[in-house]
Amino acid sequence: MFLAFIYMSLMSVSGSLNIIPFNENFAAAWIYQSSPLVKPGEIISGSVKAIIVKFFLPVYVIIISFALYIWGNTIIDDCFFGLFNNLLIFMIMVNIMDHYLPFSQQQNVKQQSGKFLRIILQLVLIAALIYLHYLALKISWLPLALVPVSAIGTYFLLKRIQDLPWVKISI
């Protein structure tokens, strides 16, 4: 049951990825093209890191504190594994979505095509990782041993986002 708590925080912030590009002052986005920026993916990765620090981590800490209060210290290793799995899923979602620079799109031009499929894919990914986490619970040392695997995957997906060239950015 505590696995649902661990992965619940991801559901609360995953929708924020879709609203990063939209702003009522979208015309000011010309500054992105005029800057000497070689890799615009660095801007996108910065906005993703800001979402993680500002929205995901506080929610995760609150939910995990509640779960630790209920189930005790025996789930600490699962909390670490769940944290890195959540970050891995978040980075996968960022990599499969259309890449727009922050605040560069008009609010009423939201493209609705494909969002339903992405939401279903997101739910399937989360369900698969919860199930894999559940299977890893069968061996007591396995969740903690898999933390580096999730952390390395997260790191490489973040690097992939940072290395996005201008041709991969939707305008």
Secondary structure, DSSP 4 states (H G I P E B T S, - for coil): -HHHHHHHHHHHHGGGGGTTTB-TTGGGGHHHHHS--S-THHHHHHHHHHHIIIIIHHHHHHHHHHHHHHH-GGGHHHHHHHHHHHHHHHHHHHHHS----TT-B-GGG---TTHHHHHHHHHHHHHHHHHHHHHHTTSTTHHHHHHHHHHHHHHHHHHHHHT--GGGS--
